Amino acid sequence: MAVIATIGKREVSADEVFPLLSSCGLWPQIMREMVIDRALCSLDCSFDEVEVYYRKQLADDAGFIDKRKRQMALEGVDENSLEFYIKRPVLLARFRETMFAGKVENTFLSMKTGFDKVVFSMIRNRNHELVRELYFRLESGEENFAALASKYSEGREASSFGQIGPIEMKQLNPVLARNLHTAQPGVLNAPIVIDGLGVITCLREKINARLDDTMRQRIITLLFDEWVKKEVEEYFY
């Protein structure tokens, strides 16, 4: 029973670790990290950059990096790989930026509609005749949307007087998203059928997505995750 790592006071064998990796569903994460390591192994960074990355830990403990290396060695990391794994977060940030930052703007423009947020009111009910009746009552001004939604809607919006959002368009049912994309704020939309339910909507507000720093990092992460998925499929399958 070969020991492959020391965790705390316990020596752990391959016979113990590998079944756990499988039963806990950790192999996909390991495959992901392996293809990332393949891409990062040809990169390098300065010790100054490493210190900047670990500045908080070093401020609390000047010996943090040396202690981290000793711990990794106990956990089975080869001595020749210790520097790489200390530098890995810095290298990963550089790789993501180098590979995908130039694609952010075009990606944002192609996906902007899905990133836009909407606030809207909705009533859903399986009784299509009832939905049509509710629509005419709303259109005539006989009833208000909040009251009817609270009483008749069969979705979670019943508890919020029919209001949903702000929510990104890409999180909505595609039919509902198309309905709201062409809607005018404050205008009652005629009933449509979605998944067997009669649906009345009224767009309240549309919040256009902006390419700020948060969105930029989100898109880089999206592109990076797509790249990793493709690399895993090519390398392992």
N, C-alpha and C positions, 0 to 999 in steps of 0.2 A: 504494500500500500504506500505508494510514493507521495511524500509531502510536497504540495505545490505552493503553499502559502501559510503564513502565520498571521492569524487574526486575533488581536489581543493576546491572550495567554494560550490560545488553542492552535495546534497545527492541523491544517485541513488537507485532505487527500483529494485526488482526482475522482475517486469513487464516490466521494461525498458531494463534490461541487457539480460535476456534470449532470447528474440526475436532477439537481435543484435548478440548474439553468434551463433544463427542458421543462420541468413541471411548472416552473414559475413564468414560463414564456419569455425568457430573457435572451434567447438566441437572436431574435430580430434586432434587438438593441446592440448586441455584440457585433453582428454582421455590419450594422450601420457604422459603428465606431471603427471597425477594421478598414472599411473603404475610405473613411475620412483620414485615418492614419496613413494610408497609402498615398493620399494626395498631399499630406502635410510633411511627409518625411524628407522631401527635397527642399523644404523651406528652412529658414533660420532667422533668428532675431538676436538683438544685443541683450546683454545682461541688464542694461539700463531699462530697456523696455519691460523686461521681466519684473524688475523692481517696481516699476510704475504700476503694473498690473496687480501685484501683491502688496501695494503700499499700505492698505488697511491692516492686513495680517502682520506685516513687518513692523508697523507702528506699535502693534500690541505685543509682538515678540520678534526681536531682531534675529533670532535663530530659526524662524519659521521655515525657511526654504530647506535648510539642512535637516530639520526634523521631518519635513515632508518627504524628503528623499529617503531617509532611513525607514520611514513607515512604508513607502512604496516598495523598498527592497524586501522588507519582511513579507509583504503581500505578493511577492513573486516577480516583481519587475526586474529584468536583467540590468546589471550595473551600467552597461553601455546605453541603455534606453532611459535612464533616469533624467538626464538633461532634457531629452526630447519631451518627456511627459510633464516636466516642470514648465517648459516653454509652450506646451501644446495650446493652452487657451489663447496666448498671444498669436501664435501661428494660425489658429482657427479664425480669429477675428480678421487677420490680414487676408487670409484666403477668401473668406466670404466677401470682403470688400473688393478685393482685386477681381474676383470672378464675376460678381453680380451687380456691383454698384452701377456700372455702365448700362445695365438693362432695366434699371428701375423705372425711368420715366416712361419708356414705351410700354412696359408691363402695366404701369398705373393707368395709362390712357386706355389700354385695351380692356382693363378690368374695372374701370371707374364706376360704371353703372352698378356693378355688384357691391362696391364699397359705399355708395351713397346710402344714406339712412333716411327712413321715413317714419313719420308718426301718423297713424291712421285709426279710424274707427271701423269696426266690423261687426256684423251679425251673421251667425251661421246657424242653419237649422235644416234638418233632414226633410221637413215638410215644405216642399217647393211652393205649394199654393199659399201657405202662410207667409213665406218669404216675399212673394209677390205682393201680398196684402200689406205687409209691413213697409215695403218699398213705397207703395202708393200713399200710405199714411205719412211717411216721412216726407215724400215729395210735396204733399199738400200742406205740410206744416202742422198737421193735426197732432202729431206726436214728436217727441225729441229722441234723438239717437240713443243717448245714454240710458234713458228709461227702458226703451225697447230692447236694447242689447242686454241690459241687466236681467230682464224678464224672460227673453226668448232665446238668446244665443246659447248654443250648445258647446261652445269652446271656452277656453280659459279666460277669454276677454269678458265673459259675463261678470266676472268678479271685479273688473276694472271699468265697468260701465261702457264696455265696447272698445276702449282705447288700447292700442298696442304701440310700443316703440318708446324711444327711438330704436330702430332695428335695421341692420344692413339688409339691403335688397337681396343679396345672395343667400341669406338665411331663410328667405321666404319660399313657399311653394312657387315654382316657375310661373304657373298660370296667374297666381295672385300678384307676383312681381311685375308681370307684363301689364296687368290691369292697373296697378298703381303707377307704373312708369309713364303711362299716357294720361293719367288723371290730372285734373286741375284742383288745387287746394280749395276746400270748402264746397266742392261740387259733388253731389250724391251720384254714385255710379249705379247703373242698372244691375240687377241681379245676374250673377253668373253661377255656374256649377263647378265646384272643385271637390274632387274625391267623393262625389255623391251628395254633397251638401249644397244647398242654396246659399249664396254668399252676397251680402250687400256691403259695400265699402264706401268710405269717404276719406280721401286724403286730407290730412290736417296740415302737415308740414313736410317739406323735403329738405334734407340737410346734405348739401353737396360735400363729397369727400375732398380733402386737400392733401397735397403731397408735402406734408410736414415731416419732421425728423422721425416721429413715431411711425407714420405710414411708410417712410423709406425703409426703416429697419424691418418692418413687417413684411414688406415685399422681398427684401433680401433674404429673410428667413424662408419665405415661400419658395423662392427660386432655389435656394440652397437645399431645402427638403426635397424638391423635385429632382434635383441633381443627385442627391444621395440615393433616393429610391431607384433611379435609373442605374446608378453604379452598382448597387446591391444586386439588382436583377442580372446585370451583365457579368458581374464577378462570380456570383454564387450559383446562378442558374443558367 
